[in-house]
Amino acid sequence: MSQLKIYNTLAREKQVFVPKEAGKVGMYVCGMTVYDYCHVGHARMMMAFDLIYRWLMESGYEVKYVRNITDIEDKIIKRAAENGETMASLVNRFTQYMDEDIAALGILPPSFVPRATEHVPGMLSIIEILERKGLAYRSEDGDVNFAVRNFEGYGKLSGKSLDDLRAGERVDVNTGKRDPLDFVLWKAAKESEPDEAKWDSKWGRGRPGWHIECSAMSCATLGEHFDIHGGGQDLQFPHHENEIAQSEGAFGGPMVNYWVHNGFVRVDNEKMSKSLGNFFTIRDVLKKYDAEVVRFFIVRTHYRSPLNYSDAHIDDAKGALTRLYTALSDVDLGSETPAVDWNEAHAVRLREAMDDDFNTPLAVAELFDLASEVNRTKSVETARQLKALAGVLGLLQRSPQEFLQAGSGAGGLGEAEIADLIAARAAAKKARNFAEADGIRAELVAAGIILEDKPDGTTNWRRA
């Protein structure tokens, strides 16, 4: 039986996964700063760890999966002020939108979803420990900063030396810092900021810096040392580097055993991001494409590889997913949810693929091999195995008819209209009026409806 191997960013190699506690996994993933709609880049991150979460559970682990919400941050304060609403109102609204969007993509909810504002006391406690150890200091402007050069090993995750590094993203230029590499742990309150963005502390009223939030939330939910910490590749530096410095500086031992980072989504060879203005929200994409098609588009690329976003690539994914569903459409699968036969050859190879750093492209290839067998043999057993194995990846769980006939688009034909036209075509054929029958077929094809005449005289249809 294969052993699960995970690419550990810290070690820069694949390593056999050995959990801290046998049979149990603690996994923390940096979630969203909720002030706007999530885009496809965010979907890619959450999908990557959804697949990891699913595979760990499929492998028999009891998984405690934590994905936080950042609900106190500069962008949230700014957007709430622009809207003339409270931060809580803004955060709650966009959290609901996020939950709706990712649920549509079949992304499972984590075990815990802590909010930063619920853990400010824990953040203050860590900052006090760091101050006592000489790793944090209060500057003249009232901010409390982390003294990067006092922490031995800073840069080990990103592989950068101190001389190569620059102050991280989201950190304002601060003349109170002793070193430009130092980053803020506690921001002194500004008069212009709302009261809901201010907490009392021994250093005066203020709010936490972004990096300290995750150190406190991961510690509160998983402890000072846990198995897996994940997030987008862009968080490797400075955010995750700073988390290591804070947590290991405060608690002494290692913070995380396996650091896991997913690749970027790219549009025209540039990273998709709000700052570049080349992003597509999940909500807008789902207005145009079936949610499972979008899921399949993301799943079939390895989580560490760049994901190239374009309509052409999603159209190709739609065609590929349609082939899988079409293979199931002529087989009666029954009403019971099929279970995976892990001794079957395709399942063995899929397990080997997923155990090799969650290699979904190879796993998906096994689904297509199975689909070819179903097309050739019409075997119910093989079709049930295909559906069950695909379910491990969160795919093929609808009825084939539901998927193949889903959606109509603006001005498209509805199911009742299609049924009437198919009935009219059948009547024309029965009356040997083949010209009329061909005309109806052409009308349906022009509307994006593909017909398949069966040997028993019935006609199946699907949308192109």
C-alpha positions in Angstrom: 0.0 0.0 0.0 1.3 3.4 -0.9 2.3 6.0 1.7 1.1 9.6 1.5 3.8 12.0 0.6 3.4 15.8 0.8 5.6 18.5 -0.7 6.8 20.4 2.3 7.7 24.0 1.3 10.0 24.3 4.4 12.0 21.2 3.4 11.7 21.9 -0.4 10.9 18.2 -1.1 8.2 15.6 -0.9 8.2 13.9 2.5 6.3 10.9 3.9 3.4 12.2 6.0 3.7 11.2 9.6 1.1 13.0 11.8 2.0 14.2 15.3 -0.7 11.8 16.7 -1.5 8.5 15.0 -4.8 8.6 13.1 -5.3 12.4 13.6 -4.4 15.5 11.6 -4.5 19.1 12.5 -4.6 21.4 9.5 -4.8 25.2 9.4 -5.3 27.2 6.2 -5.2 31.0 5.9 -8.7 32.0 4.8 -10.2 35.2 3.5 -10.1 38.8 4.4 -13.7 39.4 3.8 -14.5 42.8 2.4 -15.4 41.9 -1.2 -16.5 39.0 -3.4 -14.1 36.0 -3.7 -12.4 35.6 -7.1 -11.2 32.5 -8.9 -7.8 32.7 -7.3 -9.5 32.3 -3.9 -11.6 29.4 -5.2 -8.4 27.7 -6.3 -6.9 28.0 -2.8 -10.0 26.7 -1.1 -10.4 23.9 -3.7 -6.8 22.8 -3.2 -7.3 22.3 0.5 -10.8 20.9 0.0 -9.1 18.1 -2.0 -6.4 17.6 0.6 -9.1 17.5 3.4 -11.2 15.0 1.4 -8.2 12.7 0.8 -7.0 12.8 4.4 -10.4 11.7 5.5 -10.7 9.1 2.7 -7.3 7.8 4.0 -8.8 7.2 7.4 -7.6 10.2 9.3 -9.7 12.2 11.8 -9.1 15.7 10.5 -9.4 18.9 12.4 -9.5 21.5 9.6 -9.3 25.1 10.5 -9.7 27.9 8.0 -9.9 31.4 9.5 -11.7 34.6 8.6 -9.8 37.9 8.8 -12.4 40.4 10.0 -10.1 43.2 11.2 -7.7 44.7 8.7 -6.9 47.9 6.9 -9.0 47.1 3.8 -12.0 46.2 5.9 -11.9 49.5 7.8 -11.5 51.5 4.6 -14.3 49.7 2.7 -16.7 49.9 5.6 -16.1 53.7 5.9 -16.6 54.1 2.1 -19.9 52.3 2.4 -21.0 54.1 5.5 -21.6 50.9 7.4 -20.1 49.0 10.3 -17.2 46.6 9.8 -19.4 43.8 11.3 -22.1 44.5 8.7 -19.6 44.4 5.8 -17.9 41.3 7.1 -21.1 39.4 7.8 -22.5 40.2 4.3 -19.4 39.1 2.4 -18.9 36.0 4.6 -22.4 34.9 3.6 -21.5 35.5 -0.1 -18.3 33.6 0.3 -20.1 30.6 1.9 -22.7 30.6 -0.9 -20.1 30.7 -3.6 -17.8 28.0 -2.3 -20.7 25.7 -1.4 -21.8 25.9 -5.0 -18.4 24.6 -6.0 -18.8 21.6 -3.7 -16.1 22.8 -1.2 -16.7 21.2 2.2 -17.0 23.5 5.3 -14.0 23.3 7.6 -14.2 21.8 11.1 -13.7 25.3 12.6 -13.9 28.9 11.2 -12.4 31.2 13.8 -12.7 35.0 13.3 -9.7 37.2 14.2 -11.8 39.5 16.4 -12.7 36.6 18.6 -9.0 36.0 19.4 -7.6 39.4 20.3 -6.8 38.4 23.9 -4.7 35.5 22.6 -2.9 37.8 20.3 -2.1 40.2 23.1 -0.8 37.3 25.2 1.6 36.2 22.4 2.8 39.7 21.9 3.5 40.1 25.7 5.6 36.8 25.6 7.5 38.1 22.6 8.2 41.4 24.4 9.5 39.6 27.5 11.9 37.5 25.3 13.3 40.6 23.6 11.6 39.8 20.3 9.1 42.7 20.3 9.3 46.4 21.2 7.1 49.4 21.4 8.1 52.2 19.1 7.7 55.9 19.7 4.5 56.1 17.7 2.8 53.5 19.9 3.0 50.5 17.6 4.5 47.2 18.8 6.9 45.6 16.3 8.6 42.3 15.9 12.4 42.5 16.0 13.2 40.3 13.0 17.0 40.2 13.4 16.5 38.9 17.0 14.9 35.7 15.8 17.4 33.2 14.6 16.3 31.4 11.5 14.1 34.1 10.0 13.8 33.4 6.2 14.0 29.6 6.5 10.5 29.1 4.8 11.1 31.6 1.9 14.8 30.7 1.6 15.8 34.3 1.7 18.7 35.8 3.7 18.0 38.8 5.9 20.0 41.0 3.5 17.7 39.9 0.6 14.5 40.6 2.4 12.3 43.7 2.4 9.5 44.7 4.7 6.4 42.6 4.0 3.2 43.4 2.2 0.4 45.2 4.2 3.0 46.8 6.5 2.8 50.6 6.4 6.1 52.6 6.2 6.8 53.2 9.8 9.6 55.5 11.0 9.3 54.0 14.5 10.8 50.7 13.4 14.4 49.9 14.5 14.9 47.9 11.3 12.9 48.1 8.0 12.4 44.3 8.1 10.5 44.6 11.4 6.8 44.1 11.2 3.9 45.3 13.2 2.3 43.2 15.9 0.0 45.8 17.4 -1.1 49.0 15.7 -1.8 52.1 17.9 -5.3 53.4 17.4 -5.9 56.4 15.1 -8.6 58.9 15.9 -10.1 58.4 12.4 -10.7 54.7 12.9 -14.0 53.4 14.3 -14.3 52.2 17.9 -15.1 48.7 16.7 -11.5 48.6 15.4 -10.0 49.4 18.8 -9.1 47.2 21.7 -7.5 48.0 25.1 -4.0 46.7 25.7 -1.0 47.4 28.0 0.4 49.5 25.1 -2.8 51.5 24.8 -5.8 51.3 22.5 -5.2 49.7 19.1 -5.7 46.6 17.0 -3.7 43.6 15.9 -1.4 43.5 12.9 -2.4 41.0 10.2 0.4 38.4 10.8 -0.3 37.9 14.6 -3.9 37.0 13.9 -3.1 33.5 12.4 -0.5 32.7 15.1 -3.1 33.2 17.7 -6.0 31.4 15.9 -3.9 28.4 15.0 -2.6 28.1 18.5 -6.1 28.4 20.0 -7.6 25.8 17.7 -4.7 23.3 17.1 -2.1 24.1 19.7 1.4 25.5 19.6 2.6 22.6 17.2 0.5 21.0 14.5 0.7 19.0 11.3 -0.2 21.0 8.2 -0.3 24.8 7.5 -1.5 25.8 4.1 -2.3 28.8 2.0 -1.6 30.4 -1.4 1.9 30.7 -2.7 1.8 34.4 -2.2 1.5 33.9 1.6 4.8 32.1 1.9 6.5 35.5 2.4 6.0 37.5 4.4 2.9 36.2 6.1 3.9 32.6 6.8 7.5 33.5 7.4 6.2 36.0 10.1 3.9 33.4 11.6 6.9 31.1 12.1 8.8 33.9 13.8 6.0 34.9 16.1 4.9 31.4 17.1 8.3 29.8 17.4 9.7 32.9 19.0 7.0 32.8 21.6 6.7 29.1 22.3 10.1 27.8 21.5 9.5 24.6 19.5 8.6 24.0 15.9 5.2 25.4 14.8 4.3 23.3 11.8 5.6 20.0 10.4 4.4 20.4 6.8 4.0 23.8 5.0 1.8 23.4 1.9 1.2 26.2 -0.7 -1.0 26.1 -3.8 0.0 27.7 -7.1 -1.4 31.0 -8.6 -4.2 31.4 -11.1 -2.8 33.2 -14.1 -4.5 35.3 -16.8 -2.5 36.1 -19.9 0.7 35.0 -18.0 0.0 37.3 -15.1 -1.1 36.4 -11.6 -4.8 36.9 -11.1 -5.3 39.6 -8.4 -7.4 42.5 -7.4 -4.4 44.8 -7.5 -3.9 44.0 -11.2 -7.6 44.3 -12.0 -7.5 41.0 -13.9 -9.7 39.0 -11.6 -13.0 37.2 -12.1 -15.3 36.7 -9.1 -16.6 33.3 -8.4 -20.1 34.7 -8.5 -19.7 36.1 -12.0 -18.1 32.9 -13.4 -21.0 30.8 -12.0 -23.5 32.9 -13.9 -21.8 31.7 -17.1 -20.6 28.2 -16.2 -22.0 25.2 -14.3 -20.4 25.0 -10.9 -19.2 21.4 -11.3 -17.5 22.4 -14.6 -15.6 25.1 -12.7 -14.7 22.6 -10.0 -13.5 20.1 -12.6 -11.5 22.9 -14.3 -9.6 23.5 -11.1 -9.3 19.8 -9.9 -7.6 18.5 -13.1 -4.6 20.8 -12.5 -2.1 19.8 -9.8 -2.6 22.1 -6.8 1.1 23.4 -6.9 1.0 24.1 -10.6 -0.1 27.4 -12.2 -3.8 27.4 -13.2 -4.3 29.2 -16.5 -7.7 30.8 -16.6 -9.6 31.4 -19.8 -13.1 30.7 -21.2 -11.4 28.3 -23.7 -10.0 26.3 -20.8 -13.3 26.1 -19.0 -15.1 25.2 -22.2 -12.6 22.4 -22.6 -13.2 21.3 -19.0 -17.0 21.3 -19.8 -16.5 19.0 -22.8 -14.3 16.6 -20.7 -16.7 16.5 -17.8 -19.6 15.9 -20.3 -17.7 12.8 -21.6 -17.6 11.4 -18.1 -21.3 12.0 -17.4 -22.2 10.6 -20.9 -20.4 7.4 -20.0 -22.8 7.0 -17.1 -25.9 8.1 -18.9 -26.7 4.7 -20.5 -26.2 2.6 -17.3 -28.8 2.2 -14.5 -26.7 2.9 -11.4 -29.6 2.3 -9.0 -30.6 4.6 -6.1 -27.9 3.6 -3.6 -24.7 5.6 -3.4 -21.9 3.3 -4.6 -18.8 2.6 -2.5 -15.3 2.5 -3.8 -13.7 -0.9 -4.3 -10.2 0.0 -3.3 -8.8 -3.3 -4.6 -9.9 -2.6 -8.2 -7.0 -1.6 -10.5 -8.1 1.9 -11.3 -8.7 2.6 -7.6 -5.3 1.3 -6.7 -3.7 3.7 -9.3 -5.9 6.6 -8.1 -4.8 6.0 -4.5 -1.1 6.0 -5.7 -1.7 9.3 -7.5 -3.3 11.0 -4.6 -0.8 9.7 -2.2 1.9 11.3 -4.4 1.3 14.9 -3.1 -2.4 14.8 -4.1 -1.7 14.3 -7.9 -5.2 15.0 -9.2 -4.3 15.1 -12.9 -3.3 11.4 -12.7 -6.3 10.7 -10.5 -8.6 12.3 -13.2 -6.9 10.2 -15.9 -8.0 7.1 -14.1 -11.6 8.3 -14.3 -11.3 8.7 -18.0 -9.9 5.1 -18.3 -12.9 3.8 -16.3 -15.3 5.8 -18.5 -13.8 4.2 -21.6 -14.5 0.8 -20.1 -18.1 1.8 -19.3 -18.6 3.0 -22.8 -17.3 -0.3 -24.1 -18.9 -2.8 -21.7 -21.9 -0.9 -20.3 -21.0 -2.6 -17.1 -23.1 -1.5 -14.1 -20.3 -2.5 -11.7 -17.7 -0.5 -13.6 -20.0 2.5 -13.9 -20.7 2.4 -10.1 -16.9 2.3 -9.5 -16.5 5.4 -11.8 -19.1 7.3 -9.8 -17.7 6.3 -6.5 -14.1 7.1 -7.4 -15.1 10.5 -8.8 -16.9 11.2 -5.6 -13.6 11.1 -3.8 -12.8 14.3 -5.8 -16.2 15.7 -5.3 -17.3 15.0 -8.9 -20.0 13.1 -10.8 -22.4 13.0 -7.9 -25.5 14.3 -9.9 -27.5 12.1 -12.1 -26.2 12.2 -15.7 -29.5 13.6 -16.9 -29.3 16.5 -14.4 -25.9 17.5 -15.6 -26.3 16.9 -19.3 -29.5 18.8 -19.4 -28.7 21.6 -17.0 -28.9 25.3 -17.9 -30.6 27.0 -20.8 -28.9 30.4 -21.0 -30.5 33.7 -22.0 -33.1 33.0 -24.6 -32.3 29.3 -24.6 -34.9 26.5 -24.9 -36.5 25.2 -21.7 -37.0 21.5 -21.0 -40.7 21.6 -21.9 -40.0 23.2 -25.2 -37.2 20.6 -26.0 -39.6 17.8 -25.1 -42.3 19.2 -27.4 -39.8 19.5 -30.3 -38.5 15.9 -29.7 -42.1 14.6 -29.7 -42.8 16.6 -32.9 -39.7 15.1 -34.5 -40.7 11.6 -33.5 -44.2 12.1 -35.0 -42.7 13.5 -38.2 -40.4 10.4 -38.5 -43.4 8.1 -37.9 -45.3 9.9 -40.7 -42.1 9.5 -42.8 -41.9 13.2 -43.1 -38.1 13.1 -42.9 -37.5 16.6 -44.1 -39.6 18.0 -41.2 -37.8 15.7 -38.8 -34.4 16.8 -40.0 -35.6 20.4 -39.8 -36.5 20.0 -36.1 -33.2 18.4 -35.4 -31.4 21.3 -37.1 -33.5 23.7 -35.0 -32.4 21.9 -31.8 -28.8 21.8 -32.8 -28.8 25.5 -33.5 -30.2 26.0 -30.0 -27.3 24.0 -28.6 -29.2 20.7 -28.1 -27.6 17.4 -29.1 -29.9 14.5 -29.8 -29.0 10.8 -29.4 -31.5 8.3 -30.9 -31.5 5.0 -29.0 -32.1 1.5 -30.4 -35.4 1.2 -28.5 -36.8 4.2 -30.4 -36.4 6.8 -27.6 -34.3 9.9 -27.9 -31.9 11.3 -25.3 -30.8 14.9 -25.3 -28.1 17.1 -23.7 -26.9 20.6 -24.0 -23.8 21.3 -26.0 
